[in-house]
Amino acid sequence: MTQPIAWLDGPFWPYLALLLFAFLPTEIWRWLAVAMARRVAPDSPVLDWVRAVATALLAGVVAKLIIAPPGVLGVAPLALRVGALAVTVAIILTNRSRIVLAVLAGETTLMGGIWLLN
């Protein structure tokens, strides 16, 4: 039988696991992206594609949260979730520089609607 490693059995093993299995694998890709982004022109088709993929991923996450929400968000009716999204999008469309205000307004709409329904 293999002898246990004393410093891994202590209270710090979750932090080591987090470092080895969560932080380092993603951090490598971030550094590679930074290194490669220096060589890409700001108006290149590659960056247009990256922006399109990022937008599609964000739209997919938002759609999943609206249509099939996890956890407590599922308590809110679909109409309320769509309404909160509509408030957020309306603020963004009126003034693109007010993203934080739009997100806070959408959250307030959602929380206020849940509070009023209960």
Residue pairs with C-beta under 8 A, 6 or more apart in sequence:
8 16
40 46
40 47
41 47
62 85
65 73
65 81
66 78
66 81
66 82
66 85
67 78
69 76
69 81
73 81
75 114
76 110
76 113
76 114
76 117
77 117
80 109
80 110
80 113
80 114
80 117
81 110
83 109
83 113
84 106
84 107
84 109
84 110
84 113
85 106
87 102
87 105
87 106
87 109
88 102
88 103
88 105
88 106
88 109
89 102
91 98
91 101
91 102
91 105
91 106
92 98
92 99
92 102
